[in-house]
């Protein structure tokens, strides 16, 4: 489990350390818990770095509707709608996957949740 709030993570580790000290009075447990606490604090920055989100995959249905949206000869999606979606994807950390089909088939795929968005 990765906790994104470093203050909460520090507070949680302090509470955990305090509970160990309360219930166990032996020196071995005290040394172990202190080492655990120091290791936890040492690896705290690494947990925060690992907590970065991976891009969200968005499936976009497109069909031939020049110049708004279309697929060129090599099969690459083009048009104003595609350019707009690519800009939004950069800002929102999305990874777009374009699905080319007819309008009627895309509408059915949208109803079945096979795609997330559909062009007009």
C-alpha positions in Angstrom: 0.0 0.0 0.0 1.4 3.4 -1.0 0.4 6.3 1.1 0.6 9.6 -0.9 0.6 12.0 2.0 4.1 12.0 3.6 2.8 13.7 6.8 0.2 11.0 7.3 2.8 8.3 6.6 5.2 9.8 9.1 2.3 10.1 11.7 1.3 6.5 11.0 4.9 5.3 11.5 5.2 7.2 14.8 2.0 5.7 16.1 3.1 2.2 15.1 6.5 2.8 16.8 4.8 4.1 19.9 2.5 1.0 20.1 5.5 -1.3 19.9 7.2 0.5 22.7 4.1 0.4 24.8 3.5 -3.3 24.6 7.1 -4.7 24.5 9.7 -3.6 27.0 12.7 -5.8 25.9 15.8 -4.2 24.5 15.7 -6.3 21.4 12.2 -5.2 20.5 13.2 -1.5 21.1 16.3 -1.8 18.9 14.3 -3.6 16.2 11.5 -1.1 16.2 13.9 1.9 16.1 15.7 0.3 13.1 12.4 -0.3 11.5 11.3 3.3 12.1 14.6 4.6 10.6 14.3 2.3 7.6 10.7 3.5 7.1 11.7 7.2 7.2 14.7 6.5 4.9 12.5 4.8 2.2 9.7 7.4 2.5 10.9 9.5 -0.5 11.1 6.3 -2.6 7.5 5.5 -1.8 6.4 9.0 -2.9 8.2 8.6 -6.2 6.7 5.2 -6.8 3.2 6.6 -6.2 3.1 8.5 -9.5 0.2 7.4 -11.5 0.5 5.6 -14.8 -1.4 7.0 -17.7 -5.1 6.2 -17.9 -6.0 4.3 -21.1 -8.9 5.9 -23.0 -10.3 4.1 -26.0 -11.7 6.6 -28.6 -14.0 5.5 -31.4 -13.5 7.4 -34.7 -15.0 7.1 -38.2 -14.5 8.9 -41.5 -15.8 12.5 -41.1 -13.2 14.8 -42.8 -11.9 17.3 -41.7 -13.2 16.7 -38.1 -11.9 13.2 -37.8 -10.6 10.6 -40.3 -8.0 8.0 -40.8 -5.3 8.7 -43.4 -3.7 6.2 -45.8 -1.2 4.6 -43.3 -4.1 4.3 -40.8 -3.1 7.1 -38.5 -6.0 9.1 -37.0 -6.1 12.7 -38.1 -8.3 15.8 -37.8 -9.3 18.6 -35.5 -11.0 16.2 -33.0 -7.9 14.0 -32.8 -5.6 17.1 -32.2 -7.9 18.4 -29.5 -8.0 15.0 -27.8 -4.2 14.6 -27.9 -3.8 18.0 -26.2 -6.3 17.0 -23.5 -4.6 13.6 -23.1 -1.2 15.4 -22.4 -2.8 17.5 -19.7 -4.8 14.7 -18.1 -2.1 12.0 -18.4 -4.2 9.8 -20.6 -3.0 7.3 -23.2 -5.3 7.3 -26.1 -6.1 4.3 -28.2 -8.1 5.1 -31.4 -10.6 2.5 -32.6 -11.7 3.0 -36.3 -15.1 1.7 -37.3 -18.5 2.8 -38.7 -20.7 5.2 -36.8 -23.3 2.6 -36.1 -20.8 0.0 -34.9 -19.1 2.6 -32.7 -22.4 3.5 -31.1 -23.0 -0.2 -30.2 -19.4 -0.5 -28.8 -20.1 2.6 -26.7 -23.2 1.1 -25.3 -21.2 -2.1 -24.4 -18.4 -0.1 -22.8 -15.9 -1.3 -25.4 -14.9 2.3 -26.0 -14.8 5.3 -23.7 -15.4 8.1 -26.1 -16.8 8.5 -29.6 -16.2 11.3 -32.1 -19.0 13.2 -33.8 
